[in-house]
Amino acid sequence: MPSLERELLFLMLPPGLSKWFDIEHFEKTEHYFRIHLLEKNTPPDTGGRKVINTIIKRSTVDDFPVRGVKTELIVGRRYWKLEGVEPLLKRDIEITWSETRLAEDFASFLKGTY
């Protein structure tokens, strides 16, 4: 993907995602705009253990509309299997805007009104 396209797409995303993700590609139709992100294959500290497998799990995150068109981020998160370690290793990356999260008190209030 050309550098200018990449930079423009990252301007629409939460800050800092370009540090951890690459843009695989994007799709635009009259009904949706999708940006496919893939986490870079740089595992966090492995404690000197060998990485024996990498698993990619994809999820869809609804984002703010672009020019009135539904926008989705298709996020490919990496999980690393380390030699001699049972749980999979993953990086803790925030992929949502902090302002979109509801405060606990406000969420409780909304839950009580319905």
C-alpha positions in Angstrom: 0.0 0.0 0.0 1.4 3.4 -0.9 2.7 5.4 2.0 0.3 8.4 1.5 -2.8 6.0 1.5 -1.4 4.4 4.7 -0.9 7.7 6.4 -4.4 9.0 5.5 -6.0 5.8 6.8 -4.1 5.9 10.1 -5.2 9.5 10.6 -8.8 8.2 10.8 -7.9 5.6 13.5 -7.2 5.9 17.2 -3.8 7.4 17.8 -0.9 5.0 18.2 -2.3 2.1 16.2 0.4 2.4 13.5 3.0 1.4 16.2 1.4 -2.0 16.6 -0.6 -2.7 13.3 -0.1 -2.7 9.6 -2.9 -2.0 7.2 -3.5 -5.1 5.1 -6.0 -3.5 2.8 -9.3 -1.5 2.8 -12.6 -1.9 1.1 -15.2 0.7 0.2 -18.7 0.2 -1.1 -21.8 2.4 -1.0 -22.8 0.5 2.2 -19.6 0.2 4.2 -15.9 1.2 4.6 -13.7 -1.5 6.1 -10.0 -1.2 7.1 -8.3 -4.5 7.7 -5.5 -4.3 10.3 -3.0 -7.0 11.2 -0.9 -6.8 14.4 2.8 -6.7 13.6 4.7 -10.0 14.3 6.8 -8.6 17.1 6.0 -10.5 20.3 6.3 -8.8 23.7 9.0 -10.0 26.1 9.2 -13.8 25.8 11.5 -14.2 28.7 14.0 -15.8 26.4 11.6 -18.6 25.4 11.3 -19.6 21.7 8.1 -18.7 19.8 6.8 -21.9 18.3 3.6 -20.7 16.7 1.6 -17.5 16.0 -2.1 -17.5 15.9 -4.2 -14.7 14.4 -7.7 -14.0 15.7 -9.8 -11.6 13.8 -12.6 -9.4 15.3 -14.7 -6.5 14.0 -14.9 -3.2 15.7 -17.5 -0.7 14.7 -16.0 2.7 14.2 -17.3 6.2 13.6 -19.0 6.6 10.2 -16.9 8.1 7.4 -18.9 10.5 5.2 -22.1 8.8 6.4 -21.0 5.3 5.6 -20.7 2.5 8.2 -17.1 2.0 9.1 -15.6 -1.2 10.5 -12.1 -2.1 11.6 -11.3 -5.8 10.9 -8.5 -6.3 13.5 -6.2 -9.3 13.3 -4.6 -9.8 16.8 -1.6 -12.0 17.2 -1.2 -14.6 19.9 2.1 -16.3 20.4 2.7 -19.9 21.6 5.9 -20.1 23.5 7.9 -23.2 24.1 7.1 -24.7 27.5 4.4 -22.1 28.4 0.7 -23.1 28.4 -1.2 -19.8 28.1 -0.8 -17.9 24.8 1.1 -14.6 24.9 -0.6 -11.5 23.6 0.1 -7.8 23.7 -2.2 -5.5 25.6 -3.2 -2.9 23.0 -6.1 -0.4 23.4 -8.0 -0.4 20.0 -10.9 1.9 20.9 -11.2 5.6 21.6 -11.2 6.1 25.4 -14.2 8.5 25.1 -16.4 5.8 23.7 -16.2 3.7 26.9 -19.0 4.3 29.4 -18.1 5.2 32.9 -19.3 2.5 35.4 -21.8 4.9 37.1 -23.3 6.0 33.8 -23.5 2.5 32.5 -25.3 1.4 35.7 -27.7 4.3 35.2 -28.5 3.4 31.6 -28.9 -0.3 32.6 -31.4 0.8 35.3 -33.5 2.9 32.9 -34.2 -0.1 30.6 
